[in-house]
Amino acid sequence: MASALLVIDFVNDITHTKGKIANAAERIEKNRVIEKSNIAIAHARKRNYLLIFVKVGFHPGYLECPKTSPLFSSVEQAGALLLGTWGAEFHEKLKFQKSDLVVVKHRVNAFYATPLEAILRAQNIQRLLLTGVATNVAIEHTAREAHDRDYSVIILEDACETYSKEAHKAALESMSHFCTIMSCDEFFSTAD
């Protein structure tokens, strides 16, 4: 089955301890989430999966930022996720290469107003593997949308994180109704 690995929102403002909105940074570090994502990235490269790095970001003035969203209004208030700044760059520990494909999003869902769908369809992708942050926000919303667009979706649970253990577990439980939940080791020890 043609597969793609989506590596979502591992940007400094969200994942680095010095980030402006990094309420999950300590859990990301403690649980080695970036390292687990790097394992998935290495396997994806080795197996020739389509590898897509997705990041949320906004232009100066936050022109794309929805003013009615409590989540995104706090981003603007913090001055976070400005494209072209350190905060919107990928975390230094992430095994991102300058030649890698990047999709920039301006909402929670990686499909909304991005070229992601066109890229996946053009490459005949049928299965998506998701890693990233936050489990209960970008990962869950992207997974739901992917499911409704008829992709098979696998959440690599140990390569995802959010601000609390409880929120992470609740999101995984919710997604288990329309996705497969596996660890990186489980998936890559059995996958094609």
N, CA, C and O of each residue as an XYZ file, in Angstrom:
768
protein
N       0.858     -1.181      0.000
C       0.000      0.000      0.000
C       0.899      1.238      0.000
O       1.819      1.339      0.812
N       0.636      2.170     -0.901
C       1.435      3.400     -0.982
C       1.205      4.243      0.269
O       0.071      4.575      0.615
N       2.305      4.582      0.937
C       2.214      5.234      2.243
C       2.939      6.567      2.278
O       3.891      6.807      1.535
N       2.455      7.430      3.173
C       3.115      8.711      3.441
C       3.208      8.895      4.945
O       2.296      8.533      5.688
N       4.320      9.462      5.380
C       4.495      9.834      6.778
C       4.346     11.341      6.877
O       5.085     12.092      6.239
N       3.377     11.784      7.688
C       3.200     13.209      7.959
C       3.813     13.505      9.323
O       3.438     12.899     10.327
N       4.746     14.428      9.349
C       5.439     14.842     10.570
C       4.923     16.245     10.875
O       5.275     17.200     10.184
N       4.094     16.370     11.902
C       3.258     17.563     12.067
C       3.667     18.443     13.252
O       3.740     17.988     14.393
N       3.925     19.695     12.948
C       4.075     20.797     13.918
C       5.215     20.671     14.916
O       5.101     21.148     16.045
N       6.308     20.040     14.523
C       7.493     20.020     15.385
C       8.292     21.308     15.196
O       9.474     21.272     14.855
N       7.639     22.434     15.418
C       8.301     23.735     15.292
C       8.675     24.252     16.679
O       8.080     23.864     17.685
N       9.658     25.122     16.709
C      10.229     25.576     17.979
C       9.227     26.203     18.933
O       9.253     25.902     20.127
N       8.347     27.065     18.445
C       7.413     27.728     19.359
C       6.495     26.742     20.075
O       5.969     27.050     21.145
N       6.302     25.569     19.498
C       5.434     24.551     20.094
C       6.233     23.497     20.858
O       5.787     23.031     21.907
N       7.408     23.112     20.350
C       8.106     21.941     20.892
C       9.383     22.229     21.669
O       9.851     21.364     22.410
N       9.948     23.392     21.525
C      11.197     23.731     22.222
C      10.866     24.354     23.575
O       9.892     25.097     23.694
N      11.662     24.060     24.581
C      11.387     24.601     25.919
C      11.424     26.126     25.948
O      10.879     26.733     26.870
N      12.056     26.756     24.959
C      12.082     28.224     24.880
C      11.013     28.765     23.929
O      10.980     29.964     23.649
N      10.144     27.891     23.434
C       9.086     28.306     22.525
C       8.037     29.155     23.220
O       7.855     29.065     24.434
N       7.348     29.978     22.442
C       6.373     30.927     23.002
C       5.062     30.276     23.440
O       4.356     30.819     24.290
N       4.736     29.128     22.874
C       3.489     28.431     23.231
C       3.775     26.946     23.458
O       3.031     26.082     22.995
N       4.843     26.669     24.164
C       5.377     25.313     24.292
C       4.889     24.595     25.543
O       5.697     24.115     26.338
N       3.574     24.519     25.722
C       3.053     23.885     26.942
C       3.244     22.368     26.970
O       3.012     21.741     28.003
N       3.659     21.777     25.863
C       3.925     20.331     25.836
C       5.414     20.017     25.735
O       5.789     18.846     25.681
N       6.261     21.028     25.707
C       7.697     20.826     25.449
C       8.362     19.884     26.444
O       9.165     19.038     26.052
N       8.042     20.019     27.711
C       8.666     19.140     28.711
C       8.256     17.686     28.514
O       9.076     16.781     28.671
N       6.988     17.461     28.171
C       6.522     16.090     27.919
C       7.151     15.535     26.635
O       7.478     14.350     26.562
N       7.317     16.387     25.635
C       7.950     15.967     24.380
C       9.375     15.503     24.653
O       9.814     14.472     24.143
N      10.084     16.272     25.458
C      11.467     15.922     25.798
C      11.524     14.670     26.674
O      12.275     13.738     26.389
N      10.736     14.659     27.727
C      10.730     13.537     28.683
C      10.397     12.210     28.001
O      11.013     11.187     28.299
N       9.433     12.224     27.093
C       8.974     10.999     26.432
C       9.687     10.716     25.111
O       9.315      9.798     24.380
N      10.717     11.515     24.813
C      11.564     11.309     23.628
C      10.745     11.254     22.332
O      11.001     10.428     21.456
N       9.783     12.126     22.233
C       8.856     12.112     21.100
C       9.556     12.480     19.795
O       9.273     11.884     18.756
N      10.460     13.447     19.834
C      11.184     13.794     18.606
C      12.081     12.635     18.184
O      12.177     12.330     16.996
N      12.728     11.997     19.131
C      13.567     10.843     18.814
C      12.737      9.722     18.189
O      13.176      9.087     17.231
N      11.542      9.478     18.726
C      10.656      8.454     18.149
C      10.223      8.857     16.737
O      10.146      8.015     15.842
N       9.945     10.135     16.547
C       9.593     10.607     15.203
C      10.767     10.432     14.252
O      10.578     10.089     13.085
N      11.969     10.664     14.740
C      13.154     10.469     13.900
C      13.313      9.014     13.479
O      13.766      8.734     12.369
N      12.943      8.092     14.354
C      12.959      6.669     13.990
C      11.965      6.428     12.855
O      12.275      5.732     11.888
N      10.776      7.003     12.978
C       9.769      6.870     11.915
C      10.262      7.502     10.616
O      10.064      6.945      9.537
N      10.901      8.661     10.720
C      11.441      9.343      9.535
C      12.490      8.462      8.852
O      12.478      8.320      7.630
N      13.389      7.876      9.630
C      14.428      7.008      9.057
C      13.810      5.806      8.351
O      14.230      5.449      7.250
N      12.815      5.181      8.977
C      12.131      4.047      8.342
C      11.414      4.494      7.066
O      11.447      3.789      6.058
N      10.774      5.649      7.108
C      10.062      6.149      5.926
C      11.033      6.383      4.769
O      10.740      6.029      3.627
N      12.173      6.972      5.065
C      13.180      7.196      4.014
C      13.657      5.855      3.439
O      13.770      5.699      2.223
N      13.931      4.906      4.313
C      14.438      3.596      3.888
C      13.421      2.858      3.020
O      13.796      2.166      2.073
N      12.136      3.006      3.341
C      11.078      2.296      2.617
C      10.498      3.107      1.460
O       9.538      2.683      0.816
N      11.083      4.264      1.204
C      10.626      5.150      0.127
C       9.178      5.594      0.287
O       8.464      5.766     -0.701
N       8.746      5.779      1.532
C       7.439      6.384      1.772
C       7.537      7.864      1.418
O       8.604      8.466      1.536
N       6.444      8.434      0.993
C       6.401      9.878      0.809
C       6.524     10.504      2.193
O       5.785     10.140      3.107
N       7.439     11.429      2.349
C       7.698     12.062      3.638
C       7.327     13.536      3.533
O       7.878     14.269      2.712
N       6.387     13.964      4.376
C       5.908     15.350      4.335
C       5.996     15.945      5.731
O       5.428     15.419      6.687
N       6.717     17.049      5.825
C       6.801     17.801      7.073
C       5.755     18.911      7.002
O       5.746     19.715      6.069
N       4.888     18.942      7.989
C       3.802     19.925      8.035
C       4.074     20.867      9.194
O       4.431     20.432     10.289
N       3.902     22.163      8.947
C       4.058     23.110     10.053
C       3.015     24.201      9.961
O       2.608     24.619      8.877
N       2.595     24.650     11.133
C       1.667     25.766     11.218
C       2.494     27.040     11.282
O       3.523     27.091     11.955
N       2.038     28.062     10.578
C       2.755     29.331     10.595
C       1.928     30.429      9.957
O       0.986     30.176      9.206
N       2.307     31.650     10.278
C       1.572     32.819      9.797
C       2.534     33.886      9.300
O       3.659     34.007      9.785
N       2.074     34.648      8.334
C       2.851     35.778      7.830
C       2.749     36.951      8.808
O       1.828     36.993      9.624
N       3.686     37.904      8.735
C       3.599     39.085      9.612
C       2.219     39.733      9.510
O       1.646     39.839      8.425
N       1.709     40.154     10.638
C       0.365     40.710     10.694
C      -0.697     39.648     10.917
O      -1.872     39.971     11.093
N      -0.292     38.382     10.912
C      -1.211     37.253     11.138
C      -2.434     37.331     10.219
O      -3.574     37.163     10.653
N      -2.161     37.592      8.941
C      -3.238     37.756      7.968
C      -4.113     36.517      7.838
O      -5.318     36.632      7.618
N      -3.517     35.332      7.971
C      -4.277     34.083      7.819
C      -4.878     33.595      9.130
O      -5.619     32.612      9.140
N      -4.580     34.249     10.207
C      -4.975     33.785     11.536
C      -6.454     34.082     11.805
O      -6.874     35.236     11.723
N      -7.245     33.051     12.125
C      -8.670     33.273     12.370
C      -8.900     34.035     13.678
O      -8.517     33.567     14.750
N      -9.504     35.169     13.585
C      -9.708     36.037     14.756
C     -10.743     35.479     15.727
O     -10.769     35.873     16.893
N     -11.591     34.572     15.266
C     -12.647     34.020     16.126
C     -12.203     32.786     16.904
O     -12.966     32.260     17.715
N     -10.988     32.323     16.669
C     -10.509     31.098     17.307
C      -9.780     31.396     18.613
O      -8.785     32.121     18.610
N     -10.261     30.849     19.731
C      -9.524     31.023     20.993
C      -8.100     30.469     20.910
O      -7.174     31.061     21.464
N      -7.922     29.356     20.233
C      -6.601     28.749     20.088
C      -5.649     29.669     19.331
O      -4.546     29.952     19.798
N      -6.078     30.129     18.169
C      -5.187     30.933     17.342
C      -5.066     32.379     17.797
O      -4.053     33.021     17.517
N      -6.067     32.910     18.492
C      -5.913     34.278     19.006
C      -4.823     34.314     20.072
O      -4.135     35.325     20.214
N      -4.658     33.225     20.823
C      -3.567     33.177     21.806
C      -2.210     33.098     21.113
O      -1.215     33.588     21.647
N      -2.160     32.490     19.938
C      -0.926     32.435     19.153
C      -0.517     33.843     18.747
O       0.644     34.230     18.882
N      -1.479     34.597     18.252
C      -1.189     35.975     17.836
C      -0.780     36.829     19.032
O       0.169     37.607     18.942
N      -1.483     36.691     20.144
C      -1.144     37.462     21.348
C       0.275     37.169     21.820
O       0.957     38.063     22.322
N       0.723     35.934     21.665
C       2.074     35.546     22.088
C       3.140     35.921     21.063
O       4.335     35.839     21.347
N       2.708     36.333     19.872
C       3.670     36.626     18.810
C       4.373     35.366     18.318
O       5.537     35.407     17.919
N       3.660     34.258     18.351
C       4.242     32.954     18.011
C       3.973     32.564     16.561
O       3.092     33.111     15.898
N       4.761     31.604     16.098
C       4.567     30.926     14.806
C       4.651     31.854     13.600
O       3.973     31.628     12.598
N       5.464     32.883     13.684
C       5.657     33.776     12.541
C       6.627     33.131     11.557
O       7.764     32.815     11.910
N       6.172     32.941     10.328
C       7.020     32.348      9.298
C       8.278     33.194      9.125
O       8.223     34.423      9.150
N       9.398     32.523      8.951
C      10.671     33.219      8.798
C      11.390     33.504     10.106
O      12.491     34.055     10.104
N      10.769     33.129     11.232
C      11.414     33.322     12.535
C      11.802     31.965     13.119
O      11.355     30.918     12.652
N      12.648     32.010     14.154
C      13.075     30.790     14.837
C      11.875     29.979     15.310
O      11.893     28.751     15.225
N      10.843     30.637     15.802
C       9.678     29.950     16.347
C       8.945     29.077     15.352
O       8.326     28.089     15.745
N       8.999     29.413     14.079
C       8.302     28.644     13.045
C       9.228     27.663     12.320
O       8.811     26.990     11.377
N      10.469     27.587     12.758
C      11.409     26.625     12.169
C      11.263     25.281     12.880
O      10.816     25.217     14.025
N      11.646     24.211     12.187
C      11.584     22.886     12.792
C      12.610     22.763     13.918
O      13.700     23.330     13.847
N      12.245     22.021     14.946
C      13.117     21.784     16.101
C      14.452     21.219     15.620
O      14.494     20.381     14.719
N      15.530     21.683     16.225
C      16.875     21.284     15.795
C      17.127     19.783     15.907
O      17.967     19.261     15.175
N      16.445     19.079     16.782
C      16.642     17.633     16.936
C      15.896     16.819     15.882
O      16.183     15.636     15.700
N      14.947     17.437     15.190
C      14.166     16.728     14.176
C      15.033     16.485     12.942
O      15.724     17.394     12.482
N      15.004     15.276     12.406
C      15.824     14.909     11.246
C      15.194     15.406      9.938
O      14.878     14.628      9.037
N      15.028     16.706      9.874
C      14.501     17.383      8.690
C      15.676     17.749      7.789
O      16.720     18.194      8.266
N      15.498     17.559      6.485
C      16.518     17.949      5.510
C      15.950     19.049      4.628
O      14.754     19.061      4.334
N      16.799     19.965      4.210
C      16.330     21.106      3.404
C      15.624     20.666      2.129
O      14.797     21.406      1.596
N      15.936     19.477      1.637
C      15.295     18.969      0.422
C      13.935     18.324      0.690
O      13.234     17.958     -0.253
N      13.553     18.180      1.957
C      12.274     17.548      2.299
C      11.088     18.431      1.921
O      11.178     19.659      1.911
N       9.996     17.781      1.617
C       8.753     18.469      1.275
C       8.127     19.063      2.529
O       7.985     18.380      3.543
N       7.750     20.346      2.455
C       7.126     21.040      3.576
C       5.774     21.581      3.135
O       5.660     22.203      2.079
N       4.758     21.342      3.943
C       3.436     21.925      3.743
C       3.188     22.871      4.915
O       3.278     22.474      6.077
N       2.876     24.120      4.597
C       2.569     25.114      5.631
C       1.059     25.226      5.745
O       0.353     25.389      4.749
N       0.579     25.134      6.976
C      -0.859     25.254      7.224
C      -1.122     26.456      8.117
O      -0.238     26.928      8.833
N      -2.350     26.936      8.059
C      -2.751     28.091      8.865
C      -3.914     27.748      9.790
O      -4.533     28.631     10.384
N      -4.196     26.467      9.900
C      -5.251     25.973     10.765
C      -4.748     24.712     11.461
O      -3.603     24.304     11.267
N      -5.595     24.109     12.258
C      -5.248     22.890     12.984
C      -5.076     21.714     12.019
O      -4.095     20.976     12.110
N      -6.008     21.542     11.113
C      -6.090     20.431     10.175
C      -5.083     20.629      9.036
O      -5.083     21.680      8.395
N      -4.237     19.650      8.780
C      -3.213     19.766      7.741
C      -3.782     19.795      6.326
O      -3.075     20.177      5.393
N      -5.037     19.403      6.144
C      -5.648     19.430      4.819
C      -6.241     20.795      4.472
O      -6.311     21.158      3.298
N      -6.663     21.547      5.476
C      -7.431     22.770      5.232
C      -6.586     23.826      4.521
O      -5.577     24.288      5.053
N      -7.009     24.201      3.316
C      -6.392     25.271      2.522
C      -4.893     25.052      2.297
O      -4.115     26.006      2.279
N      -4.494     23.778      2.124
C      -3.105     23.451      1.803
C      -3.089     22.556      0.560
O      -4.137     22.057      0.150
N      -1.920     22.349     -0.040
C      -1.828     21.444     -1.192
C      -1.692     19.968     -0.812
O      -1.410     19.138     -1.676
N      -1.885     19.633      0.448
C      -1.660     18.263      0.905
C      -2.463     17.237      0.114
O      -1.907     16.240     -0.345
N      -3.740     17.465     -0.047
C      -4.593     16.507     -0.772
C      -4.102     16.290     -2.201
O      -4.035     15.151     -2.663
N      -3.763     17.359     -2.898
C      -3.287     17.237     -4.281
C      -1.993     16.423     -4.344
O      -1.820     15.600     -5.242
N      -1.099     16.650     -3.406
C       0.167     15.903     -3.362
C      -0.101     14.420     -3.128
O       0.438     13.570     -3.837
N      -0.926     14.110     -2.143
C      -1.217     12.712     -1.819
C      -1.897     11.997     -2.977
O      -1.537     10.863     -3.297
N      -2.875     12.642     -3.613
C      -3.587     12.015     -4.738
C      -2.659     11.833     -5.936
O      -2.703     10.799     -6.602
N      -1.820     12.831     -6.213
C      -0.897     12.730     -7.347
C       0.100     11.587     -7.161
O       0.582     11.013     -8.137
N       0.403     11.265     -5.922
C       1.349     10.188     -5.625
C       0.643      8.859     -5.304
O       1.287      7.890     -4.900
N      -0.676      8.827     -5.488
C      -1.478      7.615     -5.258
C      -1.322      7.042     -3.845
O      -1.289      5.826     -3.654
N      -1.228      7.926     -2.879
C      -1.073      7.512     -1.489
C      -2.411      6.995     -0.959
O      -3.456      7.607     -1.179
N      -2.361      5.869     -0.264
C      -3.560      5.267      0.321
C      -3.525      5.223      1.845
O      -4.566      5.183      2.500
N      -2.315      5.230      2.400
C      -2.168      5.091      3.852
C      -1.312      6.236      4.396
O      -0.253      6.554      3.856
N      -1.803      6.850      5.485
C      -1.068      7.930      6.147
C      -0.641      7.496      7.533
O      -1.429      6.928      8.290
N       0.603      7.764      7.858
C       1.128      7.582      9.206
C       1.335      8.977      9.772
O       1.906      9.840      9.105
N       0.876      9.203     10.995
C       0.979     10.531     11.595
C       1.855     10.520     12.836
O       1.731      9.653     13.701
N       2.747     11.506     12.902
C       3.517     11.804     14.103
C       3.401     13.301     14.331
O       3.162     14.055     13.388
N       3.571     13.741     15.583
C       3.591     15.177     15.814
C       2.863     15.630     17.052
O       2.574     14.850     17.960
N       2.578     16.911     17.062
C       1.919     17.574     18.189
C       0.833     18.503     17.664
O       0.931     18.997     16.541
N      -0.126     18.728     18.404
C      -0.499     18.062     19.635
C      -1.466     16.930     19.301
O      -2.282     17.035     18.385
N      -1.354     15.850     20.065
C      -2.171     14.664     19.808
C      -3.648     15.017     19.703
O      -4.342     14.548     18.801
N      -4.125     15.840     20.622
C      -5.549     16.168     20.691
C      -5.940     17.362     19.830
O      -7.102     17.770     19.837
N      -5.004     17.921     19.097
C      -5.317     19.078     18.251
C      -4.969     18.727     16.803
O      -5.806     18.164     16.097
N      -3.772     19.042     16.351
C      -3.417     18.847     14.943
C      -3.456     17.388     14.513
O      -3.906     17.080     13.409
N      -2.994     16.493     15.366
C      -2.991     15.080     14.987
C      -4.424     14.565     14.857
O      -4.778     13.955     13.848
N      -5.240     14.808     15.868
C      -6.612     14.300     15.826
C      -7.418     14.917     14.686
O      -8.151     14.204     14.000
N      -7.301     16.204     14.474
C      -8.088     16.843     13.413
C      -7.623     16.408     12.027
O      -8.444     16.215     11.130
N      -6.327     16.256     11.848
C      -5.816     15.769     10.566
C      -6.236     14.320     10.348
O      -6.607     13.944      9.236
N      -6.181     13.511     11.390
C      -6.585     12.103     11.278
C      -8.058     11.975     10.908
O      -8.417     11.170     10.049
N      -8.905     12.760     11.548
C     -10.339     12.713     11.230
C     -10.585     13.098      9.774
O     -11.354     12.446      9.067
N      -9.927     14.157      9.342
C     -10.096     14.609      7.954
C      -9.571     13.564      6.974
O     -10.205     13.300      5.952
N      -8.427     12.972      7.273
C      -7.864     11.939      6.399
C      -8.808     10.742      6.302
O      -9.023     10.198      5.219
N      -9.361     10.343      7.430
C     -10.329      9.246      7.440
C     -11.508      9.562      6.528
O     -11.926      8.719      5.735
N     -12.042     10.765      6.639
C     -13.201     11.146      5.836
C     -12.859     11.338      4.363
O     -13.755     11.410      3.522
N     -11.574     11.420      4.049
C     -11.128     11.487      2.654
C     -10.693     10.107      2.157
O     -10.066      9.984      1.105
N     -11.032      9.081      2.922
C     -10.842      7.678      2.548
C      -9.398      7.184      2.566
O      -9.046      6.272      1.818
N      -8.574      7.773      3.404
C      -7.234      7.242      3.632
C      -7.278      6.269      4.810
O      -8.070      6.432      5.737
N      -6.432      5.279      4.757
C      -6.166      4.447      5.925
C      -5.212      5.263      6.796
O      -4.215      5.783      6.295
N      -5.504      5.382      8.089
C      -4.723      6.259      8.965
C      -4.157      5.463     10.132
O      -4.869      4.727     10.814
N      -2.860      5.632     10.342
C      -2.177      5.016     11.480
C      -1.540      6.123     12.305
O      -0.771      6.934     11.789
N      -1.866      6.148     13.584
C      -1.262      7.098     14.512
C      -0.103      6.392     15.202
O      -0.298      5.370     15.861
N       1.093      6.929     15.054
C       2.260      6.388     15.748
C       2.295      7.042     17.127
O       2.892      8.100     17.324
N       1.639      6.380     18.066
C       1.299      6.988     19.359
C       2.482      7.475     20.173
O       2.370      8.481     20.874
N       3.605      6.795     20.099
C       4.756      7.223     20.889
C       5.556      8.325     20.204
O       6.540      8.819     20.754
N       5.133      8.707     19.008
C       5.751      9.814     18.276
C       4.796     11.004     18.213
O       4.936     11.884     17.364
N       3.826     11.017     19.122
C       2.867     12.122     19.264
C       2.846     12.542     20.730
O       3.181     11.753     21.613
N       2.452     13.781     20.980
C       2.378     14.248     22.366
C       1.474     15.467     22.461
O       1.181     16.130     21.466
N       1.041     15.743     23.687
C       0.288     16.950     24.000
C       0.632     17.378     25.423
O       1.568     16.852     26.025
N      -0.121     18.327     25.955
C       0.229     18.965     27.224
C       0.044     18.094     28.463
O       0.601     18.409     29.515
N      -0.730     16.999     28.367
C      -0.910     16.130     29.533
C      -1.102     14.685     29.089
O      -1.554     14.403     27.979
N      -0.747     13.795     29.984
C      -0.923     12.365     29.736
C      -2.392     12.046     29.499
O      -2.727     11.250     28.621
N      -3.268     12.668     30.283
C      -4.707     12.412     30.176
C      -5.256     12.860     28.817
O      -6.035     12.141     28.192
N      -4.851     14.038     28.368
C      -5.324     14.539     27.070
C      -4.797     13.669     25.930
O      -5.514     13.403     24.966
N      -3.550     13.230     26.041
C      -2.948     12.351     25.034
C      -3.736     11.040     24.943
O      -4.112     10.608     23.854
N      -3.981     10.416     26.093
C      -4.708      9.142     26.124
C      -6.142      9.298     25.621
O      -6.644      8.438     24.898
N      -6.797     10.387     26.001
C      -8.177     10.618     25.558
C      -8.240     10.789     24.040
O      -9.149     10.270     23.393
N      -7.284     11.510     23.479
C      -7.258     11.703     22.026
C      -7.018     10.377     21.311
O      -7.671     10.084     20.310
N      -6.091      9.581     21.818
C      -5.837      8.272     21.209
C      -7.074      7.384     21.275
O      -7.397      6.689     20.312
N      -7.758      7.408     22.400
C      -8.994      6.628     22.544
C     -10.039      7.087     21.532
O     -10.686      6.264     20.885
N     -10.200      8.382     21.398
C     -11.155      8.931     20.434
C     -10.793      8.521     19.007
O     -11.659      8.108     18.236
N      -9.515      8.636     18.663
C      -9.081      8.313     17.302
C      -9.135      6.821     17.009
O      -9.187      6.427     15.844
N      -9.123      5.989     18.030
C      -9.125      4.542     17.808
C     -10.391      4.058     17.104
O     -10.430      2.934     16.604
N     -11.411      4.887     17.062
C     -12.659      4.526     16.383
C     -12.559      4.653     14.867
O     -13.386      4.092     14.148
N     -11.558      5.385     14.369
C     -11.429      5.560     12.921
C      -9.990      5.471     12.426
O      -9.735      5.681     11.240
N      -9.055      5.166     13.304
C      -7.641      5.019     12.955
C      -7.087      3.780     13.643
O      -7.695      3.234     14.564
N      -5.936      3.356     13.182
C      -5.191      2.326     13.883
C      -4.149      3.028     14.748
O      -3.442      3.918     14.276
N      -4.058      2.631     16.001
C      -3.110      3.228     16.937
C      -2.006      2.203     17.194
O      -2.277      1.088     17.640
N      -0.759      2.588     16.908
C       0.380      1.681     17.081
C       1.597      2.468     17.537
O       1.675      3.680     17.333
N       2.543      1.777     18.154
C       3.835      2.403     18.440
C       4.679      2.347     17.166
O       4.368      1.601     16.237
N       5.733      3.132     17.134
C       6.645      3.086     15.982
C       7.212      1.682     15.803
O       7.239      1.154     14.691
N       7.665      1.079     16.900
C       8.238     -0.269     16.820
C       7.227     -1.282     16.301
O       7.562     -2.121     15.465
N       5.997     -1.209     16.789
C       4.957     -2.140     16.326
C       4.743     -2.012     14.827
O       4.709     -3.014     14.113
N       4.600     -0.782     14.348
C       4.320     -0.601     12.926
C       5.499     -1.033     12.067
O       5.332     -1.825     11.140
N       6.683     -0.523     12.366
C       7.814     -0.768     11.475
C       8.384     -2.180     11.583
O       9.163     -2.588     10.722
N       8.017     -2.932     12.613
C       8.448     -4.331     12.685
C       7.528     -5.239     11.880
O       7.884     -6.380     11.587
N       6.338     -4.737     11.519
C       5.380     -5.566     10.783
C       5.029     -5.025      9.404
O       4.507     -5.768      8.573
N       5.300     -3.763      9.143
C       4.858     -3.129      7.888
C       5.682     -3.599      6.702
O       6.777     -4.145      6.837
N       5.093     -3.356      5.517
C       5.782     -3.708      4.274
C       6.998     -2.856      4.052
O       7.693     -3.022      3.050
